[in-house]
Amino acid sequence: MLSGKSASQKVKVWTVTVDGPAAAGKSTVARLLSNRLGFALLDSGALYRGLALHLVRNKVARDSGAIPQELLESLDLRPEPGIGSMKLFLGSEDVTEIIRDESIGEAASRFSALREVRSAVLDLQRRIGSQWNLVAEGRDMGTVVFPDAPIKCFLTADPEERAKRRHLELADRGDASKLRQVRSHMRQRDMRDRSRTTAPLVEARDAVVIDTTGMSPEEVVDRMVLLINELRTDPS
């Protein structure tokens, strides 16, 4: 089993990227894989949600074509990656749970299409990646943030199953959104993520694509661990 080491210990830092669209299972899988490997977890979506919360609180419209530079410069976003989880602070405030509100997720999806927003988060992500063995979960981890990661996985699933998964997830949080609403929002988000000019959602050329339709998170993790072990034992 690989162990989590910090860069200060002068060892090679490993990064495993887990990309994919909403409700493909990547958040759950990344958390389980982080626990299995003993790696820190980087939830990149949480970073964008934290930034979106900052912008919303400062009255920036979701359809804004540009973000005031002073708001990006005043952003005090502090992630605390851990094994199997990541806490997020906005200033001194723990916003780990607040950012899970669906309205913040929708705002994050819109703001994240902007080049200046992605640039503001990119350096932070890479600094984290230089310090810990990492399971990095998001939409452009393997293509933009960590293009040299030795293991890249792209999770996908049937759109209808993804919509049902997200509907159940929201219901567990007390959100009464109808399945048809969830399905419509997901289609719109997929279109935004794949069509944006900056860091679009796309499979890295060397990523292993895993269709999680009908698979349990544990089955997906088992497959990924096999892949990692094969790489570690490959003499080439």
N, C-alpha and C positions, 0 to 999 in steps of 0.2 A: 504494500500500500504506500502511496506517495504521502509524504508528510508536509504540512504547511511550514514554510521557513520564511523568514524576512530577508530582504536584500542585505541587511546589515550583517547577516551571518555568512556572507560571501559564498552563497551557493546559487546554482542556476535556478531562476524563478520560472515556474511553469504557469502557463495560462491555457485554460480550456474555454473556448467560446461556445455559447449556446444562443443562436439567433432563431428568429421565426416570427410569424404574425401573432396577433393577439389570440389567446386561448388555444394555442397549439400545445400547451403544456409546459412551456419552457421555464416558467417561474417555479413550479413545483419540482420539475426535474432538476433544475439548477440547484435548488435548495437541498434535495436529496443527494445529488452528486457531490456537493460541497461537504456534506456530512460524511459521505462514504470515503472521500479522499482525504479529508482533513484540510481542505483548502478554504481560504476566505471566499465569501460570496460578494460579488459586485452586481448589484441590481441597478443597471443603468437606467431603467425606466423610472425608478424612484428618484434619481437625480433630475430627470426632466420634469417629473411631477413637482419636486421641490422648487425648481426654478419657476415652473408655471404658477405655483402657489404665491411665490414672491411677486410675480408680475401681476397676477389677479388682485392681490392685496394692494398693489400700487395703481390699480385702475387701468391697466393696459388691456385693450380690447383683444379678444381672441383672434379676430380677423385682421389684426394690425399687420401692416406690411413691413414694419420695421420696429425695432425695440430701442427705446432711448438708451444710449450708451451708458449714461450715469446709473441706470438701474442694473445693468450688467456688472458695472464696476462696484456697485454697492452690495452685490450678492454675497452673502456669507453662508455658503452651503458646506456642511461638514459631515461627510459620511463616516460611519464607524463600521467597516466590514468585519464580520465575524464568521465563524464556521456555521453554516446553515442559516445565517440571518445577517441583516445589515440594518443598523439604526441610522437615521438621518436627522440632522439638526439644521435648522434655519436660524442662524445666530445662536442663542442659547435655548431656543425652543425645540423640543423633541417633536418632529412632525411626521414620524414614522407611520402613524395611523391616520392622521389627518389627510395625507396625500392620497389615501386609497379611495377617497370620495370619487364617484364616477365623473362628476363635473370637472374635477381637477385632472383626471385622466384624459378627458376630452380636450381640455385646454392644452395639456401637455402635447397631445397629438398635433394640434394646430401650431403651437409655438415651435415645436421641434423641427418643423419644415424650414425654419429660417436659418440661414447660414451662420449668423452671429450667435444664435442660441446654441447650435451644435458646437461651434468653436469654443464657447464659454465652458462647455462641459467636457470637451475632448481632453484638455490638459489635465484636468482633475482625474479623469479615468485612467490616463496613462501613468500618472504619479502613483495611483493605487496599484496598478499593474507592475510597477517597478519595485514594490515593497513586499508583496506577498505572492505565494502560490495562489492562484485565483481561478475560480469559476466565474466567468463574466457573461452575464445574461442580458440580451437586448435585441436590437435590430440591425446594428452595424458593427458588432464586436469583431467579427472575423474579417470584414471587408475594409473597415476604416480604422477602428480604434486599435486592434491588435492583429494587423495583417500577417505578422510572423508567428502567430500562435501555433504550436505544434499540433494541436487538436482543435478542429473546428467542426461543430455540428449545427445543422439547420433543421429545426423541427417544423413540421407542417401537419395538417390534418384536414379532413373533409370540412368544408365551410359550415355545413349544417351542424355537424358535431361540435365545431368550435363555438357556434352561436348557442347551442344548448349548454355547453360547459360554462360559458360566461353568464348565461341566464341563471343557472344554478348558483354560481359564485355570488352574483348580485343579490339573489334571493336570500342567501345565507347572511348577507350583511343588512338585510331589511329593506333592500331596494325593490320596489314593486314594478319595475319596468317589465313590459310585456315582451314575450319572445320575439315578436315581429319588430319591435323597436330595437331590441338588441341586435337582431339580424341586420337591420338597416344601418345602424351605427357602425357595425363591424365592416360591412361592405364599404362604407364611406371611408373608414379608417384605413382599410387595406389599400384603397385607391390612393389616398394621400401618401401613405408610407411608400408605396411602390413607384409613384409617379413624381415624387419630389426630386428636385435637381441636386440637392445636397444629401449625400449619404442615403440613397434610397434603399428600401428593404429588398435585398437580393441575395441569393446564395453565393458565398465565396466559391471561387473556382475549385479550391481543394477541400471544400466542406463535405462532410458525410451527411446526406439528406435522410432524415428519418421520418416516415409517415406514422404519426402516433395514433391514427384512427383505430379504435378498438383495442389499444394497448394501455396497460396500467402504467403509471409513472415509474413503478419499480421495474417493470419490464424494459422500459426505455433506458433507465439508468444501468441495468445489467448489460445492455447492448453497448452502451457508451464505455463502461468500465472494461469490457472485453477489447474494445478498440484501443483504449489507452494502454492496456497491458501488452497488446500486440506491438504497439509502437515502441514501448520501453524495451522489449526483448528483440526487436529487429536489429540485427547486427549492422545493417547498412546505415 
